[in-house]
Each structure stands twice: as C-alpha cells, then as structure tokens.
Amino acid sequence: MFRAVFVVLGTLPKKKKLMVFESFHAKQFSDSPRAIYEYMKEHHSEYKLLWSVDKSAVSLFEDFKVPYIRRFTIPWFWTFPRAEYWVNNVRLPRWMPKPKGTVYLQTWHGTPLKKLGLDIEEIHMPNTDTSEYKKNFALESEKWDYLVSPNSYSTEIFKRAFHYKGKVIESGYPRNDVLSSHSDTLISNLKKDLGIAEDKKVMLYAPTWRDNEFYQKGKYKFEFQFALENWIKEFGDEWVLLSRMHYLVAENFDFSAYEGVVYDVSLYPDIRDLYLASDLLITDYSSVFFDYAILNRPIIFFMYDLENYRDQLRGFYIDIEKDAPGPIVQTEKELFQAIHAMSDSNVQLSSTFSEFKNRFSSLEDGKATERVVQTILK
C-alpha cells in the first residue's frame, strides 16, 4: 500500500530546488546531512530545505527551529517522492523506490573499520538472513546517484561492499569540516552548554554495538566493562566522563549516582560537539576514531572482546593491532594505565598516528561540504 502510493506520487511533476534530508532513520539532526543542510542554508537560499523526521524526533527539530515534515504522513507522501534531491546517511526502507528525476545523495556515516554490507561473511543480527541482507544492500545502492567517500581507502571498500556502480564524491566527510576549523570559543561554549566546569578535563567514551548481543531486532545490549566507581576514584577529581552509546543500543543507563562526573550524552543531537568538547576518546570498533584523529587528541581502544569481534562477528578491513592510532587495552587496569599515560601526551609525535592521519584524513581540510554541494548542483 505505502509503496503503491509512493510510486504514483513519484510520477507527479518534481518540486524543483527542493532538497529533503534524513539522518539516522529520520531520528537525528546530525552528521553529514546536517553539514550539507547548514551549508545550503547559508550559500543557496534559492533552495527549499526540508527534513524528513520520525515522530519520536519532532521535538528535537522544533528545538533547532528546523523546517520538517513528519515521516509517513500525508504531507510527507505528497512531498518526499517529488523532491528534486534526497540527502541521507543510512539506507532507506526497501519499499521506497527512487522516482525518476530525483537525485539521491548518500553520505554514509563513517570510514569502515569493520566489514560492511556484502563483505560480511555471516550476519549475526536478529531475524536477519545473510543472503537477504546482502541483496537488500545491493538494491539500496542502485538508488544512489552519488556516494560521499572520506578517502580512497573507503571508496574502494564502498564500491565493493555496497555493490555500488554510481558516482563517488571522494571529498572528505562534510560532517568533519568543523573539526578542521573550530575555535577555542566554540569549545568553551560547548562545555558550558553541557554543564561542565571550565577547569575539568573531558573524556568521551563512545563504544559501538555487538551484532550478537540483542534484545530484539534493532535493540542491542551493552554492559560497561569497567566500574564507574573505580573510574571516579582514579580520575573524578580532574576529569568528567561523557558516555555516548551507539544509536542502536537500547540501554537506558542511570548515572544519577555519579551526577556532575558522568554524563549520559547518548541522546545529544550531534557527536561532533562532543568530539570538540573532549580531551581524550575511549572507543572500541566504532568508526568515531577516524574522525576524532583529525583533532590530534589521544585515542584509547578498549577492545575487551577483540578476538571474538575480529574473528567471529565482523572482521576488520585494516590490521587494527598494527595501525590503531593509540594503545589497545583489554582490562580495566590496562585502560586506567593507558589513560594516565596518554592524558598529557602529544599524539602528533607518534609516527603511527601521523601515518594513520595521512592515510585516512588527508582530505579533511574544512571544505568537504563545499566540494560535495558543487558536485551535485552542477
């Protein structure tokens, strides 16, 4: 039914110069779609810009005073299939075909560390058949007119893993422009907005999800593998901890016992602000470290389940043990030792770090958005 309506309305005349954006299944105002939206708003006032928004995210878009239409409502059906441009960073629902004359820009949402799409040998996600999953990826990528890539490494993987044959814009990620050209005032204001004292140092903990640890499809389990009480004893006087869970993790963590020291920022609108506000990153297999490295700040890899994740669940595209731009640790004790060792280190003195940046971040010069927009508006 939805598909039939969508197809019919997609045959109506295009709404010229209408660009519709979505980020993370229409639930966020973030990532490269946001960077492109902000650039278009500033430089191309002749375009009408609209966000397609899930009902759960309406208040967020109202807070930001961003023009939106609610996903899957009558006005949305009347508008979305007729837009001249779509900008998205994840896959659209399979039932939504791309109408003739629509330009679909797929920005994707990270430099790949773990195997993606057709490169995954066996899917461990709930209610997901491996061959069906791969087929869906190939069907989705056929809709894309342009795919944004942050570097040549990603371009090669994306083409194969998404079975993508269209145009690639190898530009750097629009979302990272702000990381290459930020001010101290911005950082100071972000800390104020988050309620963090100016004299406190900030640690960002941003792990990913595990395909095989779930409650149901799309809702994944996560348990802290270091004790917050111990972290506070060791670091609480000098540091605060920002905890940022992946959007697929379903846990609601209660940090009220650690108020003022541990902050749950999982629902914070855009992780780019959290990168800027923090002095050190702890992650695991999340692609956040590719972006964070642009800031030349310390990164620690807390990979307590490295062997299982690497050999059973996903597998990696790079030799993470050789190429990681920071130490890999597996226990709480090792994690705390690494924090002490790294907290005041100058990562730019590390040849591993420099080589990593040259390989993955050489295009991140603050002008990626401009390059993308110039390409699609030709």
N, C-alpha and C positions, 0 to 999 in steps of 0.2 A: 504493500500500500504506500508506504513512505517513498519507496524507490520510484513507483509509478508517478506520483505527484511531482517528485523531484525532476524526473526525466521530462515530463510535459512542460513544467515551468522553465526548465533549462533551454527549451526551444524558443522561448519568447525573446524579443529584442534585448540585447545586452544593456546593462546600465553602465554606460561609458564612464571611465575615470572613477569607478567605484572599486575600492580595494577593501577586502574583508580579511580580518586577521583572526587567527586562533593560536593559543599557546597551551600545550599540555592538555589536550582534550577539552579545550574551551574553559579551563578552570583557573588559568593564571593570566596575569598581565605581566609578562616576563620574557626573558630570553631574546633571541634574535628578532622574532616578530615585533616585540616592543621597541627594540632599537630602530627597526625599519619604520615603524609607525611614527616614532618621535622625529626621525629624520624627514619623513614625508610631510609631517605636520609643519615643520619649520621651513622646508625648501620647496614644497609643491602644494601650495594652498589651493591650487585648481582641482585637486583630487578630493573626493569624498572618502573619508576613512571611517570604517565601522569595525567593531569587534563582535564576533560570534561568541556568546557567553552561556555556559551551563548555568542552570537555575541556582546551583549552590554557590556560584561566584558573583551573583548580581551585586551584592553589597560592596564587594571589593572594587568593582568597576565604577560604582556610584561614588565611592570614596575618592577615587582617582579622577572623577569627572570625565570619564572617557565615553564617547558615544558607542552604544552597543545595541545588539538585538539578541533576544533570548533564543538560544538554540532550539530548533524543532518546534517553534511556534508558527502560527500562520504568517505573521510578518517576515519571519526568518525564511520560510519556504518561498515567499514572494520575492525575497531579496538575494539570498545566498546563491542559488543556481544562476542568477542573472548578473552577478558581479563580474566585472572585467578581469579582476585579479583576486586570487586567493593566496594568502601567506600563512604557512603553517609550519610547526616544528616536529610533529609526530604524524602517524598515519591517520587518515580519515576513516570513518566506518565504511565497511566494504560495500554497503548498499548505495553509497553516494558516488555515482559516476561523474566524471568531469564533463560538463556541457561543452559543445563546440564553441570555440571563440573565447573560452576562459583561459587565462594564463595562470598556471598553478606554480607558485614558487615554494619549494620545500627547503627549509633552512636546516633541518635536522637539529639535534640538540646535544652534540658532543663529539669530540675526537674519539674514535673507538680504541679502547684497550681490550675489552672482552669481545669474543666472537659475536657477530651480528647476523641477523637475517638468514640468508641461505648458507652462510658459513658455519652455523651452529649444527653440529652433527646430530645431537639428540636434544629435544626440548624437554625440560623438567618442570614446566609450568603446569598448573592445574587445568584439567579439561582441555588440554591443547595437544592436538595431533601434529607430529613433526612435519609430515608432508603437507598437511593443510596450512600450517603456519607459514611454511616457505612459499607455498602457492599464493597465499594472501599478500605476502611481501612483494612478490613479482607483479601481482595485479595492481597493487597500490602504486608501485613505481612507474607503471605505464602511464599514470595520470599526470606525472610531473613534467612540467616544461623546463624547469630549471632546478638544479640542486646545488645548494651552497656547500662548499668544502673549505675547511680551515687551512689545509696544507696538501701537498702532493701525496703524502702517505695516506691520508683519508680518502682522497679522490680514487686511488687505486682500489681500496677496500670497498668504498661505497658502490662503485660500479659493479663489482662482483657480488657483494653481499646483498644488494638490493635488486640485482639483475637489471641495472639501470642503463639505458642506452641514449638518454637525452643529453641536454647541455649541462655541463658542470661549471659553476662560477667558483673558481679557486681564488678566494678573496681574503681569507681570514674570516672569523666569525663576527658579524655585526654586534652581537652582544658584548664582545670583548673590547670594543672601541674605548669604552670608558675606563678600562683597566690600563690602557696605554696613555691616557691623557686625563688624569684626575688631579684634583688639588687637595692640599692639606686641609683647607676649609671644609671641603666636602666630607672628608673622613671625620673631622671633628664634629660636624653636624650629624652625621650618621650615628656616631657613638651617643650623642645627646638624644637623638630620636629613639635609640634602643634602650636608653636609661642607664648607660654605662658611664661610670666616673672617668673623667679625663685621664687620671693617673693610672688607671688599670690597663694591663695588657690583655689582649683578647685572643683566645684560642677558638678556632672553629672546628667542630667535629662533624664531618659530612660523609657518612658511610653510604653504601648502596644497599640494595635488597638482594636476597638469595632466592633464586628461582624455585628451589625445593623446600623452602620454609614459608608456608602459607596457611591462611585460614580458609580462603576460597579464591576463586579466580579474581585477580586484581587487588587482593588484600594480603599483604605479606607480613610475616612475623619478624620481629627484631628484638634481640636482647643485648644489653650492654655487656661487654666482656671485660670492663674494668669497673671497679667500685667507685661510685661518685664520692662516697665518704673519704676514701683514700686519696682521691684526686684533690679534694678540698683541703685535706690535711697538708698535702705536699705543695699545692700551688695556690690555694684560695686567697692568701694574703695579697698576692701580686697580680693574679690573673682572674678573668672570668671565662666561663666556657659557654659557647653558643652551640647548641645541639640542633643540627639540621638533618632531619630524616628525609630519605627519598620519598617522592610523592606517592609511590605505590605501597609504602609501609603504613600499616593500619593502626599501629600502636598509638595510644594517647598517653604519653609519659607525664607523670605527675612530679614536677620538680619543685613543688611548693615548699618542701623541707629545706631546699637549698636556695631560697629566694635571694636575689641580689648577687649570686655567684654563678648559678647555672640557669641559662635562659633557653626555653624551647622556642626556636625560631623556624620550626618546620613549616609553619604557615605564613612566614614572612614573604611578601609578594615576590621579591626578586633576589636571588642569591648573589647577584653582582654587588649589592650593597654590603652583604656580609663578608665577601672577599675583601672589599676595601676597608672595612672596619676592623678586620682581624690582623694579628701579627704573625700567626702561625696556623697552618692547616694540618689536621689529622684526618686521613681518609683511608680507604681500602682499595676497592676496584672501581670506584666511581670515576668518571672522566673529569671530575672537577679539577683534578691536579694539573691537567693540560692548560686550563685557563688560569689557575692560580699562579703557575710558574711565571706568567707574564709580569707579576708584581715583584719578582725577585725576593720572595719571602720564604722562610723554611717550610718544608712539607715532610710529614712523617707518615709512613704507610703502616697502619695497624692491621696486618693481614693474619689474624689468628687462625684462619682456616685456609691458608694459602694452597696447600697441597690438594685439598678436596675441591676448592673452587677452580683451580687451574686444570686439574686432571679429570674431574668428574663433571662439573657443572657447565663451564663455559669454554675454558681455554682462552689464551691471550694471543694478540697479534704481535706484541713485542716481548722481548725477554725482560720481563719486569725486574727480575733479580739483578740483572746487569745494568739496565737502562733507567731504573727509577731515580728521579731527581731528589732523592732523600733516603734515609735509612728505612729498611723494612723490619718491623718488630712483630712478635707473636704473643707476648705475655704482658700483663700489666706492669711487671717490674721493668721489662725492656722498654716499654712505652714511656714510663716515667723517666728512665735514664736518658732516653733519646730526647725528651722534652728539655731536660736540663742541659744536655749537650748542644741542642740546636737553637735554643731560645735566643741566644745572642750571636749566632754565627752569621757570617756574611756568605750566603749561598753562592754569590757570584764568583767566589774564589774557587769553587768546585768545578773541575773540568767536566765531570759527569753532568752537572746542572747546566753548564754552558752548552755542551753538546746537545742536550735534550732540548734546550730553547731554540738552538739553531735549526734543529730538525723539525720541531713542531710549531714554533711561534714566530717564524721569520716574517710572516705576512701581517702580524698583529701590530699595525702602526697607527691605529686610530682612524683609519679611512676605509675599513671593510664595508661599512654600510653604504657609503658613497659609491663604491665600486659595484655593489650588488644592484642598487637602485638604478645607476646609469645603464647597467646591462639590461635590466628587464623593461625599462621605459623607452628603449631605443625605438 
